[in-house]
Amino acid sequence: MNIVPSVDLSDFVSGDPERKQKFVDNIGKAYVEIGFVALKGHFLDDALVDNLYIEVKNFFSLPTETKQKYEIPGIGGQRGYVSFGKESAKGKKEGDLKEFWHFGQYVENNEKLKAEYPENVIVEELPEFNKIGKQTYRMLEKTAKYVLRALALFLELEETYFDNYIYNGNSILRPIHYPPITQEPNNAVRAAAHGDINLITLLMGAQGRGLQVQNHKGEWIDAIAEDDELMINVGDMLSRHTNNKLKSTIHRVINPPKELWGTSRYSIPFFMHPISDMKLDVLKGCIDENNPKAFDDITAGEFLNQRLVELGLIKK
């Protein structure tokens, strides 16, 4: 498959059983075959998206010393600012050519999780930044919930199987700035080839060339969304939970052609994580004689910790 399929969430929430089933079949097939879909009909409206990009650009335009004020030591970059080149892909020495911000969960009715997650970081210079970030977080979380409901049905689970695991989950909204490239990069790219850690990722800002996904033949194909689409992919947690039935696709963000080096790129992924005590044990319905159990039992929290160590964001 050499194109990323497009689906429309309004089919799933239409109340029409036929349209709903068509959505389930199409998104399931896409995730079995390539692990990425482009999604229309999500819960973000144009005004919210426009406001978010304004706030994100305002933040990354702040002086470096102002931004570094919001880089919080000791939390593995889970909230606030992460400066340029700090993160590298698993197994890669060179840091990616990006800086980013993390908004995290706004915990409701759960003191244990409030204590477990770091606090969100408030940017004093930009009064709207945190408010718009929270609104976007909530709308992407809602979109992700319905995508996971469709996937639960595809996997022949109860429709709301994932709901309790993702409520107050450890999800992250990450506005990323890829600054202009000022010199020949030494083996570094904007984001090196990697799979995501989480259940699913919802990506805003995949409208221009740059994002590429690897198909099952190992070929790199461009993943370009329409203006009204989010790009959504399966992460390693969901791939593991489904015994690789739903594929976590390797993807990367390549450097632009030299004539575009002087331009910034912005993209905003939402990493949908469950609560840390969700068991990622392989689902029994995904094991058969041709597909024996491929993974040991582990919780989402243990798996996340393992991967943050591999990424160099936390020390053992």
SULSULSUL-V39488 format. One line per field, one symbol per residue. ss: DSSP state (h for helix, s for strand, l for the rest). psi: psi as a letter, one per 40 degrees, with the letter a starting at -180 (. if undefined). burial: # if it has 9 or more other C-alpha atoms within 8 Angstrom, else .. Layout:
ss = ???
psi = ???
burial = ???
//
This chain:
ss = llllsssshhhhllllhhhhhhhhhhhhhhhhhllssssslllllhhhhhhhhhhhhhhhlllhhhhhllsllllllllsssllllllllllllllllssssslllllllhhhhhhllllllllllllhhhhhhhhhhhhhhhhhhhhhhhhhhllllllllhhhhlllllsssssssllllllllllllsssslllllsssssllllllsssslllllssslllllllssssslhhhhhhllllllsllsssllllhhhllllssssssssllllllsllllhhhlsllslllllllshhhhhhhhhhhllllll
psi = heihihihddddeeehddddddddddddddddddeiihhifaehiddddddddddddddeeiiddddddehhieefediaihihedhiihehdhiigiiiihhaighhfgddddddiiiihhhddgdeddddddddddddddddddddddddddefiidfdedddehfifihhghhhhiiheihhgeiidhihiiidacihhhiffdiidhiihieeeihihhhiideiihhihiddddddefedhhhhhiihiiiideedeiiihigihhhiiidehheihhdeehadegiheiiiiidddddddddddeedii.
burial = ...#..######...#..##########.#############.#...##.##..##.##.......##.###..#.#############.....###########.......##...#.#..#..#..##.######.################....#.###.##.##############......###################..#######.....#####...################.#########.#....#..#.###########.#.####..##...#......#######..########..
//
